Amino acid sequence: MNMNLQSQSNTLPTGTRIECYQIENVLGVGGFGITYKAKDLNLGCHVAIKEYFPASFAVRAANTCTVNSKSSNDNEIYTTGLHRFLDEARVLAQFKSRSIIHVNRFIEANGTAYIIMDYEEGVPLSRYLLKSKRLTEHEIAMVVVPIMEGLRIIHQSKYLHRDIKPSNIYLRKQGRPVLIDFGSARQSIDNDGEAVTGFVTHGYAPFEQYNTHDEQGPWTDLYGLGATLYRCINGKSPVDALDRLASIQAGEPDPLKPLLLEKPDNYGSEVLSCIDWMLSFRIENRPQSVDEIIHRFKSIRNKRPQLETPKTVLSQKDIDWDAEFIAVIESELATYIGPLAPIMVKKALHESTNLDELHQSLAVNIDSPSHREQFMQLFSVHASTSQQSVTVNKTTTHHNALLHLSDKQKADDKFKSEAEQALAKFIGPIAGVLVADAISSSSSRDEVVRKLLKEIQNEADKNIFLNEINKN
């Protein structure tokens, strides 16, 4: 998540204390809450803290933690939302599953409330899809099976999640995917017998969530999960349920074309038909429970041999970048862009899944085309490995790349020193400045030599200079 969120006035500043928890940074900002990474000062571990902050009708008092409704007219809706926020904590506290985010406690203070949850490294599926665009069939099965197992527990407890979408599925760096954000979770039927209503996410909510007359149940969550898998395959969200309803009522074809008819490459009919089933417009045409469909995805997941580290989608593509390798990259990039290099490298490492992505991401920071090409050549990877995601400190590819960078850097430094010494014999101390300028504006050593020869007036001296360079 963009750390610039910390600069927003609504968020708590770094160092803020909420009882024994110290805020470190912002993880995410939503319509009804702000999530922080914090340190438990008693236990010495990190936690995630979700603060109730409905931005539309709440305000934070200047230089304090205190949150209030914006006006007296907003008091009732603010208080109702706060009660529902605490209900979310109580709902989550009931579930003991690795597929459901775990709540440790909640705190009421400062006119608002905070849910204290386990913190784990990872990213939301939505952010992962921005980079990967699509998931493979096997990756889909690895994500959906744990989420379905979590949904089964929720449904057996007579609750619905009611907001399943890519941003509410969290890919742990270590371990199974987990279902988060239960702000819309409610019991299937309210105590007064009325069907539940609430906020919806367009494209991911079935038509029964738009009104109070249609019963919601496990099939409602399965529609949201089917829509999420549709996004994982098709690269975009499904057509909104209201648009589907309008077309169907007008006697026109359903605008959501089944995946089985689109036949996207590299996906079998089994997974496509399952997703189409989950996205059926009418309730009675969808699977009515997780048990009707989970075994199909389990069989897909088990079709191919497990990888060495098959715990998550992330674990197959994340990189543990080697510290020495990072230092070499920063040093090289600094010759082109100066002290900003470490910041740019850190950003690129976070966004890249392989060497090719890394050097492309860093090269865009270099303005000069010739310098950019020079930099890119240093990080070229053989075509046979450029398609692979590899772990820097564990693979031959990255080891060789590191050696290549180190040797190239040493050779370049040697050439620069020798060129300065040779040129200084003819033009004096200014040679160092001219050599540095020639190297920074050239794409090859031959071009550097040609530029330096122009600084020597006597033809005999030019030949001596060339002999000095060539013998080395």
C-alpha beads as a LAMMPS data file, in Angstrom:
LAMMPS data file: protein, C-alpha beads

472 atoms
471 bonds

1 atom types
1 bond types

-500.0 500.0 xlo xhi
-500.0 500.0 ylo yhi
-500.0 500.0 zlo zhi

Masses

1 110.0

Atoms # bond

1 1 1 0.000 0.000 0.000
2 1 1 1.257 3.479 -0.813
3 1 1 3.092 4.790 2.242
4 1 1 2.145 8.333 1.243
5 1 1 -1.063 7.505 3.019
6 1 1 0.796 8.397 6.200
7 1 1 0.781 12.018 5.133
8 1 1 -2.990 12.215 5.057
9 1 1 -4.324 14.287 7.959
10 1 1 -6.892 11.647 8.867
11 1 1 -4.292 9.018 9.735
12 1 1 -2.501 8.674 13.051
13 1 1 1.157 9.787 12.872
14 1 1 4.032 7.381 13.409
15 1 1 4.778 6.913 17.099
16 1 1 1.194 7.370 18.309
17 1 1 0.377 5.130 21.303
18 1 1 -2.930 3.277 21.646
19 1 1 -2.515 1.646 25.076
20 1 1 0.476 -0.700 24.627
21 1 1 0.535 -0.422 20.825
22 1 1 2.739 2.026 18.944
23 1 1 1.762 2.997 15.384
24 1 1 4.516 2.453 12.806
25 1 1 2.862 3.082 9.438
26 1 1 -0.374 2.963 7.465
27 1 1 -1.289 -0.275 5.708
28 1 1 -4.549 0.806 4.102
29 1 1 -7.349 3.353 4.083
30 1 1 -10.957 2.413 3.342
31 1 1 -14.307 4.140 3.470
32 1 1 -14.965 3.070 7.065
33 1 1 -11.573 2.461 8.591
34 1 1 -7.823 2.926 8.567
35 1 1 -5.487 -0.036 9.078
36 1 1 -2.043 0.419 10.642
37 1 1 1.009 -1.681 11.314
38 1 1 1.913 -1.300 14.985
39 1 1 4.302 -2.682 17.599
40 1 1 3.000 -4.439 20.699
41 1 1 5.370 -2.908 23.244
42 1 1 4.573 -5.566 25.840
43 1 1 5.153 -8.637 23.680
44 1 1 7.623 -7.120 21.230
45 1 1 5.707 -8.307 18.160
46 1 1 3.876 -6.556 15.336
47 1 1 0.098 -6.341 15.055
48 1 1 -2.375 -4.853 12.592
49 1 1 -4.773 -2.282 14.030
50 1 1 -7.983 -1.313 12.281
51 1 1 -9.353 2.039 13.471
52 1 1 -13.000 2.966 12.990
53 1 1 -12.913 6.111 10.883
54 1 1 -15.849 6.598 8.474
55 1 1 -14.348 9.363 6.349
56 1 1 -17.680 10.646 5.037
57 1 1 -19.035 11.604 8.428
58 1 1 -16.092 11.612 10.855
59 1 1 -13.331 14.069 11.704
60 1 1 -10.199 13.835 13.841
61 1 1 -9.577 16.637 16.309
62 1 1 -6.387 18.533 15.471
63 1 1 -3.198 16.989 16.887
64 1 1 -5.109 14.333 18.852
65 1 1 -6.328 10.758 18.482
66 1 1 -9.915 11.799 19.154
67 1 1 -12.512 11.068 16.466
68 1 1 -15.981 12.626 16.355
69 1 1 -18.867 12.842 13.932
70 1 1 -18.613 15.847 11.620
71 1 1 -21.873 17.348 12.842
72 1 1 -24.790 16.648 15.152
73 1 1 -26.705 15.405 12.116
74 1 1 -24.080 12.666 11.697
75 1 1 -24.133 11.515 15.336
76 1 1 -26.645 8.732 14.854
77 1 1 -25.057 7.212 11.765
78 1 1 -21.589 7.526 13.334
79 1 1 -22.713 5.716 16.487
80 1 1 -24.527 3.012 14.527
81 1 1 -21.412 2.435 12.437
82 1 1 -19.277 2.211 15.562
83 1 1 -21.561 -0.491 16.992
84 1 1 -21.304 -2.448 13.752
85 1 1 -17.531 -2.040 13.797
86 1 1 -17.433 -3.650 17.232
87 1 1 -19.777 -6.354 15.969
88 1 1 -17.139 -7.115 13.321
89 1 1 -14.573 -7.724 16.047
90 1 1 -16.935 -9.991 17.956
91 1 1 -17.758 -11.956 14.794
92 1 1 -14.105 -12.472 13.908
93 1 1 -13.212 -13.481 17.462
94 1 1 -15.497 -16.507 17.093
95 1 1 -13.526 -18.017 14.219
96 1 1 -10.371 -20.021 14.814
97 1 1 -9.105 -20.773 11.342
98 1 1 -5.905 -20.000 9.455
99 1 1 -8.132 -18.971 6.540
100 1 1 -9.824 -16.179 8.532
101 1 1 -8.047 -13.138 9.927
102 1 1 -7.548 -13.574 13.675
103 1 1 -8.684 -10.876 16.120
104 1 1 -6.867 -10.640 19.460
105 1 1 -8.958 -7.932 21.130
106 1 1 -10.658 -4.603 20.584
107 1 1 -10.288 -1.261 22.331
108 1 1 -12.858 1.504 22.731
109 1 1 -11.112 4.849 23.190
110 1 1 -10.783 8.374 21.800
111 1 1 -14.406 8.430 20.641
112 1 1 -13.754 5.519 18.306
113 1 1 -12.617 1.872 18.438
114 1 1 -9.665 -0.254 17.366
115 1 1 -9.568 -3.921 16.344
116 1 1 -6.227 -5.562 17.150
117 1 1 -5.389 -8.346 14.677
118 1 1 -2.466 -10.583 13.827
119 1 1 0.015 -8.965 11.445
120 1 1 1.603 -11.005 8.676
121 1 1 3.712 -10.038 5.674
122 1 1 1.900 -10.196 2.369
123 1 1 -0.324 -8.278 -0.034
124 1 1 -4.026 -8.196 -0.932
125 1 1 -4.912 -10.255 -3.985
126 1 1 -6.077 -7.029 -5.666
127 1 1 -2.593 -5.522 -5.475
128 1 1 -0.964 -8.743 -6.597
129 1 1 -3.238 -8.795 -9.654
130 1 1 -2.160 -5.281 -10.618
131 1 1 1.278 -6.760 -11.224
132 1 1 0.508 -10.300 -12.355
133 1 1 -2.742 -9.407 -14.189
134 1 1 -3.939 -13.027 -14.090
135 1 1 -3.436 -16.197 -12.071
136 1 1 -2.738 -19.615 -13.539
137 1 1 -5.283 -22.366 -13.062
138 1 1 -3.128 -23.966 -10.374
139 1 1 -2.644 -20.660 -8.548
140 1 1 -6.400 -20.085 -8.593
141 1 1 -6.967 -23.433 -6.923
142 1 1 -4.296 -22.683 -4.311
143 1 1 -6.057 -19.436 -3.424
144 1 1 -9.664 -20.563 -3.553
145 1 1 -9.450 -23.814 -1.567
146 1 1 -8.279 -22.198 1.716
147 1 1 -10.782 -19.356 1.268
148 1 1 -13.607 -21.872 0.751
149 1 1 -12.506 -23.732 3.873
150 1 1 -12.772 -20.465 5.786
151 1 1 -16.175 -19.729 4.259
152 1 1 -17.430 -23.143 5.321
153 1 1 -16.680 -22.275 8.965
154 1 1 -18.362 -18.868 8.611
155 1 1 -21.487 -20.352 7.040
156 1 1 -21.710 -23.145 9.600
157 1 1 -21.829 -20.402 12.242
158 1 1 -24.818 -18.876 10.398
159 1 1 -22.829 -15.845 9.239
160 1 1 -22.148 -14.439 5.780
161 1 1 -19.113 -12.406 4.762
162 1 1 -21.065 -10.434 2.099
163 1 1 -18.090 -8.576 0.625
164 1 1 -15.786 -11.096 -1.011
165 1 1 -13.548 -9.434 -3.591
166 1 1 -9.826 -9.391 -4.460
167 1 1 -8.985 -6.677 -1.908
168 1 1 -10.489 -8.783 0.896
169 1 1 -8.363 -11.844 0.164
170 1 1 -4.906 -11.434 1.648
171 1 1 -1.953 -13.432 0.322
172 1 1 0.345 -14.187 3.212
173 1 1 4.023 -14.350 2.373
174 1 1 4.205 -17.468 4.494
175 1 1 1.124 -19.627 4.809
176 1 1 -2.304 -19.915 3.263
177 1 1 -4.403 -17.037 1.877
178 1 1 -6.702 -15.446 4.438
179 1 1 -10.109 -13.773 4.277
180 1 1 -10.123 -10.268 5.765
181 1 1 -12.445 -7.282 6.350
182 1 1 -15.632 -8.532 7.955
183 1 1 -17.203 -5.088 8.116
184 1 1 -20.215 -6.357 6.142
185 1 1 -20.438 -9.701 7.922
186 1 1 -23.847 -10.318 9.475
187 1 1 -25.990 -13.228 10.464
188 1 1 -27.970 -14.487 7.485
189 1 1 -31.234 -13.096 8.856
190 1 1 -31.519 -10.231 11.357
191 1 1 -33.373 -10.886 14.569
192 1 1 -36.510 -9.236 13.254
193 1 1 -36.596 -11.573 10.278
194 1 1 -35.681 -8.934 7.705
195 1 1 -33.170 -9.878 5.043
196 1 1 -29.858 -8.126 5.566
197 1 1 -28.840 -5.194 3.425
198 1 1 -25.789 -3.000 3.324
199 1 1 -23.035 -1.660 1.139
200 1 1 -22.110 -3.546 -2.000
201 1 1 -19.098 -3.705 -4.288
202 1 1 -20.237 -3.383 -7.877
203 1 1 -19.303 -6.370 -9.990
204 1 1 -18.825 -8.618 -6.966
205 1 1 -22.264 -8.430 -5.301
206 1 1 -25.188 -10.542 -6.620
207 1 1 -28.542 -8.898 -7.255
208 1 1 -30.022 -10.101 -3.925
209 1 1 -27.663 -7.745 -2.069
210 1 1 -29.288 -4.735 -3.725
211 1 1 -32.711 -5.165 -2.120
212 1 1 -34.424 -6.403 1.041
213 1 1 -36.748 -8.923 -0.582
214 1 1 -34.400 -11.682 -1.674
215 1 1 -32.911 -14.075 0.827
216 1 1 -29.158 -14.101 1.203
217 1 1 -27.182 -17.197 2.058
218 1 1 -23.966 -19.080 1.264
219 1 1 -24.814 -18.662 -2.426
220 1 1 -24.350 -14.901 -1.952
221 1 1 -20.740 -15.301 -0.813
222 1 1 -20.092 -17.872 -3.541
223 1 1 -21.150 -15.314 -6.149
224 1 1 -18.575 -12.856 -4.772
225 1 1 -15.919 -15.555 -4.793
226 1 1 -16.838 -16.538 -8.349
227 1 1 -16.566 -12.886 -9.397
228 1 1 -13.119 -12.730 -7.778
229 1 1 -11.960 -15.789 -9.726
230 1 1 -13.430 -14.287 -12.907
231 1 1 -11.163 -11.273 -12.311
232 1 1 -8.194 -13.600 -11.805
233 1 1 -8.763 -15.153 -15.228
234 1 1 -10.289 -12.384 -17.330
235 1 1 -8.233 -9.477 -16.013
236 1 1 -11.331 -7.365 -15.247
237 1 1 -14.340 -7.373 -12.939
238 1 1 -17.593 -9.024 -14.071
239 1 1 -20.561 -7.022 -15.346
240 1 1 -22.479 -5.550 -12.406
241 1 1 -25.544 -7.503 -11.260
242 1 1 -27.857 -4.507 -11.785
243 1 1 -26.779 -4.249 -15.424
244 1 1 -27.360 -7.969 -15.824
245 1 1 -30.822 -7.602 -14.267
246 1 1 -31.737 -4.722 -16.590
247 1 1 -30.779 -6.706 -19.689
248 1 1 -32.583 -9.841 -18.570
249 1 1 -35.762 -7.930 -17.720
250 1 1 -35.612 -6.259 -21.130
251 1 1 -35.510 -9.670 -22.798
252 1 1 -31.921 -9.209 -23.907
253 1 1 -29.033 -11.677 -23.445
254 1 1 -27.143 -11.654 -20.163
255 1 1 -24.209 -9.263 -20.790
256 1 1 -21.923 -11.455 -18.657
257 1 1 -20.666 -13.980 -21.171
258 1 1 -19.777 -17.358 -19.607
259 1 1 -16.062 -18.109 -19.404
260 1 1 -16.741 -21.535 -20.878
261 1 1 -17.832 -19.810 -24.099
262 1 1 -14.978 -17.303 -24.101
263 1 1 -12.485 -20.160 -23.643
264 1 1 -9.482 -18.173 -22.368
265 1 1 -6.170 -19.892 -23.071
266 1 1 -4.545 -22.210 -20.530
267 1 1 -7.686 -22.843 -18.455
268 1 1 -9.543 -26.154 -18.437
269 1 1 -13.283 -26.505 -18.794
270 1 1 -13.576 -27.773 -15.205
271 1 1 -12.400 -24.529 -13.586
272 1 1 -14.273 -22.350 -16.107
273 1 1 -17.563 -24.166 -15.616
274 1 1 -17.203 -23.913 -11.818
275 1 1 -16.783 -20.147 -11.993
276 1 1 -19.716 -19.806 -14.406
277 1 1 -21.839 -21.839 -11.986
278 1 1 -20.915 -19.554 -9.079
279 1 1 -21.783 -16.499 -11.193
280 1 1 -25.222 -17.727 -12.201
281 1 1 -27.610 -14.778 -12.030
282 1 1 -30.464 -16.626 -10.332
283 1 1 -29.982 -17.901 -6.792
284 1 1 -31.394 -21.352 -7.531
285 1 1 -28.865 -21.869 -10.340
286 1 1 -25.813 -21.285 -8.139
287 1 1 -24.135 -23.793 -5.815
288 1 1 -25.946 -23.565 -2.485
289 1 1 -22.993 -24.434 -0.275
290 1 1 -19.212 -24.571 -0.324
291 1 1 -19.348 -28.372 -0.125
292 1 1 -20.970 -28.557 -3.560
293 1 1 -17.915 -27.056 -5.228
294 1 1 -14.780 -27.199 -3.070
295 1 1 -13.852 -30.736 -4.127
296 1 1 -13.615 -29.593 -7.750
297 1 1 -10.962 -27.015 -6.956
298 1 1 -9.131 -29.457 -4.705
299 1 1 -8.824 -31.861 -7.628
300 1 1 -7.483 -29.024 -9.805
301 1 1 -4.991 -28.087 -7.104
302 1 1 -3.764 -31.663 -6.820
303 1 1 -3.410 -32.291 -10.548
304 1 1 0.233 -31.295 -10.760
305 1 1 3.097 -32.058 -8.358
306 1 1 3.545 -29.684 -5.479
307 1 1 6.422 -27.227 -5.755
308 1 1 9.153 -26.957 -3.135
309 1 1 7.380 -24.052 -1.421
310 1 1 3.715 -24.315 -2.427
311 1 1 2.233 -22.528 0.582
312 1 1 1.012 -19.447 -1.257
313 1 1 0.859 -17.875 -4.657
314 1 1 3.218 -15.256 -3.276
315 1 1 5.854 -17.724 -2.159
316 1 1 6.307 -18.850 -5.751
317 1 1 6.994 -15.354 -7.072
318 1 1 8.333 -13.240 -4.217
319 1 1 12.072 -12.620 -4.106
320 1 1 14.392 -12.528 -1.138
321 1 1 16.841 -10.019 -2.620
322 1 1 20.458 -10.454 -1.518
323 1 1 21.923 -7.516 0.441
324 1 1 25.244 -7.524 -1.446
325 1 1 23.398 -7.560 -4.747
326 1 1 21.306 -4.560 -3.652
327 1 1 24.474 -2.655 -2.684
328 1 1 25.971 -3.218 -6.137
329 1 1 22.781 -2.016 -7.836
330 1 1 22.587 1.105 -5.663
331 1 1 26.233 1.939 -6.326
332 1 1 25.864 1.579 -10.086
333 1 1 22.601 3.518 -10.288
334 1 1 24.058 6.305 -8.134
335 1 1 26.596 7.065 -10.891
336 1 1 23.655 8.100 -13.069
337 1 1 21.071 9.629 -10.713
338 1 1 23.013 10.440 -7.539
339 1 1 21.786 10.095 -3.921
340 1 1 18.235 9.146 -4.942
341 1 1 19.515 5.717 -6.024
342 1 1 18.812 3.828 -2.737
343 1 1 15.223 5.120 -2.682
344 1 1 14.615 4.102 -6.308
345 1 1 16.199 0.683 -5.762
346 1 1 14.083 0.001 -2.669
347 1 1 10.913 0.898 -4.580
348 1 1 11.888 -1.257 -7.582
349 1 1 12.804 -4.259 -5.435
350 1 1 9.364 -4.117 -3.817
351 1 1 7.615 -4.042 -7.189
352 1 1 9.735 -6.550 -9.140
353 1 1 9.510 -10.332 -9.293
354 1 1 12.600 -11.047 -11.418
355 1 1 15.814 -9.467 -12.694
356 1 1 14.298 -8.370 -15.982
357 1 1 11.518 -6.435 -14.228
358 1 1 14.068 -5.000 -11.813
359 1 1 16.433 -3.478 -14.343
360 1 1 13.548 -2.204 -16.486
361 1 1 12.039 -0.513 -13.437
362 1 1 15.355 1.112 -12.482
363 1 1 16.356 2.154 -16.006
364 1 1 13.364 4.480 -16.387
365 1 1 14.956 6.741 -13.761
366 1 1 17.911 7.479 -16.093
367 1 1 17.232 10.334 -18.511
368 1 1 20.048 9.837 -21.019
369 1 1 19.268 7.064 -23.561
370 1 1 22.958 6.125 -23.843
371 1 1 23.349 5.951 -20.081
372 1 1 20.141 3.950 -19.814
373 1 1 21.448 1.445 -22.364
374 1 1 24.734 1.210 -20.482
375 1 1 22.898 0.509 -17.261
376 1 1 20.585 -2.045 -18.879
377 1 1 23.529 -3.977 -20.321
378 1 1 24.888 -4.524 -16.833
379 1 1 21.709 -6.289 -15.760
380 1 1 21.001 -8.329 -18.860
381 1 1 19.894 -11.867 -18.103
382 1 1 20.198 -14.812 -20.485
383 1 1 16.977 -15.444 -22.434
384 1 1 16.608 -18.921 -21.026
385 1 1 16.222 -17.536 -17.490
386 1 1 14.557 -14.185 -18.156
387 1 1 11.090 -15.748 -17.971
388 1 1 11.655 -17.235 -14.540
389 1 1 11.049 -15.752 -11.096
390 1 1 14.116 -16.597 -9.046
391 1 1 15.417 -16.029 -5.542
392 1 1 18.552 -13.916 -5.617
393 1 1 20.484 -15.460 -2.782
394 1 1 19.672 -19.034 -3.751
395 1 1 19.980 -19.284 -7.550
396 1 1 22.837 -19.542 -10.002
397 1 1 21.254 -16.907 -12.223
398 1 1 21.428 -14.183 -9.602
399 1 1 24.832 -15.331 -8.387
400 1 1 26.206 -15.050 -11.917
401 1 1 24.536 -11.673 -12.332
402 1 1 26.190 -10.470 -9.143
403 1 1 29.615 -11.673 -10.327
404 1 1 28.988 -10.052 -13.705
405 1 1 28.199 -6.728 -12.057
406 1 1 31.184 -6.872 -9.726
407 1 1 33.663 -7.772 -12.498
408 1 1 32.213 -5.170 -14.841
409 1 1 32.427 -2.497 -12.164
410 1 1 36.061 -3.338 -11.451
411 1 1 36.926 -3.254 -15.164
412 1 1 35.162 0.083 -15.611
413 1 1 36.983 1.602 -12.631
414 1 1 40.315 0.357 -13.999
415 1 1 39.609 1.817 -17.442
416 1 1 38.624 5.165 -15.946
417 1 1 41.799 5.356 -13.849
418 1 1 44.046 4.422 -16.767
419 1 1 42.358 6.910 -19.113
420 1 1 42.810 9.716 -16.564
421 1 1 46.522 8.913 -16.106
422 1 1 47.172 8.704 -19.847
423 1 1 45.315 11.924 -20.673
424 1 1 46.864 13.847 -17.773
425 1 1 50.301 13.527 -19.432
426 1 1 49.090 15.863 -22.167
427 1 1 46.520 18.219 -20.599
428 1 1 47.189 18.097 -16.868
429 1 1 44.826 17.716 -13.846
430 1 1 41.703 18.608 -15.802
431 1 1 41.940 15.125 -17.336
432 1 1 39.912 13.616 -14.498
433 1 1 36.940 15.895 -15.159
434 1 1 37.027 15.285 -18.923
435 1 1 37.266 11.507 -18.539
436 1 1 34.313 11.425 -16.137
437 1 1 32.253 13.573 -18.507
438 1 1 33.146 11.413 -21.522
439 1 1 32.227 8.202 -19.708
440 1 1 28.892 9.603 -18.487
441 1 1 27.886 10.722 -21.986
442 1 1 29.063 7.679 -23.981
443 1 1 27.596 4.264 -24.650
444 1 1 30.892 2.419 -25.259
445 1 1 34.610 2.625 -24.470
446 1 1 35.443 3.355 -28.093
447 1 1 33.197 6.411 -27.941
448 1 1 34.948 7.550 -24.758
449 1 1 38.360 7.233 -26.409
450 1 1 37.215 9.172 -29.500
451 1 1 35.978 12.035 -27.283
452 1 1 39.213 12.129 -25.282
453 1 1 41.374 12.199 -28.432
454 1 1 39.714 15.490 -29.364
455 1 1 41.240 17.042 -26.245
456 1 1 44.786 16.308 -27.487
457 1 1 46.092 18.742 -30.128
458 1 1 49.296 17.045 -31.316
459 1 1 48.864 14.000 -33.608
460 1 1 51.984 12.328 -32.194
461 1 1 50.577 12.748 -28.677
462 1 1 47.278 11.218 -29.835
463 1 1 49.133 8.095 -30.969
464 1 1 50.976 7.882 -27.645
465 1 1 47.632 8.175 -25.820
466 1 1 46.103 5.388 -27.946
467 1 1 49.083 3.125 -27.318
468 1 1 48.760 3.720 -23.560
469 1 1 45.071 2.828 -23.588
470 1 1 45.411 -0.180 -25.872
471 1 1 48.298 -1.800 -24.007
472 1 1 46.178 -1.854 -20.888

Bonds

1 1 1 2
2 1 2 3
3 1 3 4
4 1 4 5
5 1 5 6
6 1 6 7
7 1 7 8
8 1 8 9
9 1 9 10
10 1 10 11
11 1 11 12
12 1 12 13
13 1 13 14
14 1 14 15
15 1 15 16
16 1 16 17
17 1 17 18
18 1 18 19
19 1 19 20
20 1 20 21
21 1 21 22
22 1 22 23
23 1 23 24
24 1 24 25
25 1 25 26
26 1 26 27
27 1 27 28
28 1 28 29
29 1 29 30
30 1 30 31
31 1 31 32
32 1 32 33
33 1 33 34
34 1 34 35
35 1 35 36
36 1 36 37
37 1 37 38
38 1 38 39
39 1 39 40
40 1 40 41
41 1 41 42
42 1 42 43
43 1 43 44
44 1 44 45
45 1 45 46
46 1 46 47
47 1 47 48
48 1 48 49
49 1 49 50
50 1 50 51
51 1 51 52
52 1 52 53
53 1 53 54
54 1 54 55
55 1 55 56
56 1 56 57
57 1 57 58
58 1 58 59
59 1 59 60
60 1 60 61
61 1 61 62
62 1 62 63
63 1 63 64
64 1 64 65
65 1 65 66
66 1 66 67
67 1 67 68
68 1 68 69
69 1 69 70
70 1 70 71
71 1 71 72
72 1 72 73
73 1 73 74
74 1 74 75
75 1 75 76
76 1 76 77
77 1 77 78
78 1 78 79
79 1 79 80
80 1 80 81
81 1 81 82
82 1 82 83
83 1 83 84
84 1 84 85
85 1 85 86
86 1 86 87
87 1 87 88
88 1 88 89
89 1 89 90
90 1 90 91
91 1 91 92
92 1 92 93
93 1 93 94
94 1 94 95
95 1 95 96
96 1 96 97
97 1 97 98
98 1 98 99
99 1 99 100
100 1 100 101
101 1 101 102
102 1 102 103
103 1 103 104
104 1 104 105
105 1 105 106
106 1 106 107
107 1 107 108
108 1 108 109
109 1 109 110
110 1 110 111
111 1 111 112
112 1 112 113
113 1 113 114
114 1 114 115
115 1 115 116
116 1 116 117
117 1 117 118
118 1 118 119
119 1 119 120
120 1 120 121
121 1 121 122
122 1 122 123
123 1 123 124
124 1 124 125
125 1 125 126
126 1 126 127
127 1 127 128
128 1 128 129
129 1 129 130
130 1 130 131
131 1 131 132
132 1 132 133
133 1 133 134
134 1 134 135
135 1 135 136
136 1 136 137
137 1 137 138
138 1 138 139
139 1 139 140
140 1 140 141
141 1 141 142
142 1 142 143
143 1 143 144
144 1 144 145
145 1 145 146
146 1 146 147
147 1 147 148
148 1 148 149
149 1 149 150
150 1 150 151
151 1 151 152
152 1 152 153
153 1 153 154
154 1 154 155
155 1 155 156
156 1 156 157
157 1 157 158
158 1 158 159
159 1 159 160
160 1 160 161
161 1 161 162
162 1 162 163
163 1 163 164
164 1 164 165
165 1 165 166
166 1 166 167
167 1 167 168
168 1 168 169
169 1 169 170
170 1 170 171
171 1 171 172
172 1 172 173
173 1 173 174
174 1 174 175
175 1 175 176
176 1 176 177
177 1 177 178
178 1 178 179
179 1 179 180
180 1 180 181
181 1 181 182
182 1 182 183
183 1 183 184
184 1 184 185
185 1 185 186
186 1 186 187
187 1 187 188
188 1 188 189
189 1 189 190
190 1 190 191
191 1 191 192
192 1 192 193
193 1 193 194
194 1 194 195
195 1 195 196
196 1 196 197
197 1 197 198
198 1 198 199
199 1 199 200
200 1 200 201
201 1 201 202
202 1 202 203
203 1 203 204
204 1 204 205
205 1 205 206
206 1 206 207
207 1 207 208
208 1 208 209
209 1 209 210
210 1 210 211
211 1 211 212
212 1 212 213
213 1 213 214
214 1 214 215
215 1 215 216
216 1 216 217
217 1 217 218
218 1 218 219
219 1 219 220
220 1 220 221
221 1 221 222
222 1 222 223
223 1 223 224
224 1 224 225
225 1 225 226
226 1 226 227
227 1 227 228
228 1 228 229
229 1 229 230
230 1 230 231
231 1 231 232
232 1 232 233
233 1 233 234
234 1 234 235
235 1 235 236
236 1 236 237
237 1 237 238
238 1 238 239
239 1 239 240
240 1 240 241
241 1 241 242
242 1 242 243
243 1 243 244
244 1 244 245
245 1 245 246
246 1 246 247
247 1 247 248
248 1 248 249
249 1 249 250
250 1 250 251
251 1 251 252
252 1 252 253
253 1 253 254
254 1 254 255
255 1 255 256
256 1 256 257
257 1 257 258
258 1 258 259
259 1 259 260
260 1 260 261
261 1 261 262
262 1 262 263
263 1 263 264
264 1 264 265
265 1 265 266
266 1 266 267
267 1 267 268
268 1 268 269
269 1 269 270
270 1 270 271
271 1 271 272
272 1 272 273
273 1 273 274
274 1 274 275
275 1 275 276
276 1 276 277
277 1 277 278
278 1 278 279
279 1 279 280
280 1 280 281
281 1 281 282
282 1 282 283
283 1 283 284
284 1 284 285
285 1 285 286
286 1 286 287
287 1 287 288
288 1 288 289
289 1 289 290
290 1 290 291
291 1 291 292
292 1 292 293
293 1 293 294
294 1 294 295
295 1 295 296
296 1 296 297
297 1 297 298
298 1 298 299
299 1 299 300
300 1 300 301
301 1 301 302
302 1 302 303
303 1 303 304
304 1 304 305
305 1 305 306
306 1 306 307
307 1 307 308
308 1 308 309
309 1 309 310
310 1 310 311
311 1 311 312
312 1 312 313
313 1 313 314
314 1 314 315
315 1 315 316
316 1 316 317
317 1 317 318
318 1 318 319
319 1 319 320
320 1 320 321
321 1 321 322
322 1 322 323
323 1 323 324
324 1 324 325
325 1 325 326
326 1 326 327
327 1 327 328
328 1 328 329
329 1 329 330
330 1 330 331
331 1 331 332
332 1 332 333
333 1 333 334
334 1 334 335
335 1 335 336
336 1 336 337
337 1 337 338
338 1 338 339
339 1 339 340
340 1 340 341
341 1 341 342
342 1 342 343
343 1 343 344
344 1 344 345
345 1 345 346
346 1 346 347
347 1 347 348
348 1 348 349
349 1 349 350
350 1 350 351
351 1 351 352
352 1 352 353
353 1 353 354
354 1 354 355
355 1 355 356
356 1 356 357
357 1 357 358
358 1 358 359
359 1 359 360
360 1 360 361
361 1 361 362
362 1 362 363
363 1 363 364
364 1 364 365
365 1 365 366
366 1 366 367
367 1 367 368
368 1 368 369
369 1 369 370
370 1 370 371
371 1 371 372
372 1 372 373
373 1 373 374
374 1 374 375
375 1 375 376
376 1 376 377
377 1 377 378
378 1 378 379
379 1 379 380
380 1 380 381
381 1 381 382
382 1 382 383
383 1 383 384
384 1 384 385
385 1 385 386
386 1 386 387
387 1 387 388
388 1 388 389
389 1 389 390
390 1 390 391
391 1 391 392
392 1 392 393
393 1 393 394
394 1 394 395
395 1 395 396
396 1 396 397
397 1 397 398
398 1 398 399
399 1 399 400
400 1 400 401
401 1 401 402
402 1 402 403
403 1 403 404
404 1 404 405
405 1 405 406
406 1 406 407
407 1 407 408
408 1 408 409
409 1 409 410
410 1 410 411
411 1 411 412
412 1 412 413
413 1 413 414
414 1 414 415
415 1 415 416
416 1 416 417
417 1 417 418
418 1 418 419
419 1 419 420
420 1 420 421
421 1 421 422
422 1 422 423
423 1 423 424
424 1 424 425
425 1 425 426
426 1 426 427
427 1 427 428
428 1 428 429
429 1 429 430
430 1 430 431
431 1 431 432
432 1 432 433
433 1 433 434
434 1 434 435
435 1 435 436
436 1 436 437
437 1 437 438
438 1 438 439
439 1 439 440
440 1 440 441
441 1 441 442
442 1 442 443
443 1 443 444
444 1 444 445
445 1 445 446
446 1 446 447
447 1 447 448
448 1 448 449
449 1 449 450
450 1 450 451
451 1 451 452
452 1 452 453
453 1 453 454
454 1 454 455
455 1 455 456
456 1 456 457
457 1 457 458
458 1 458 459
459 1 459 460
460 1 460 461
461 1 461 462
462 1 462 463
463 1 463 464
464 1 464 465
465 1 465 466
466 1 466 467
467 1 467 468
468 1 468 469
469 1 469 470
470 1 470 471
471 1 471 472
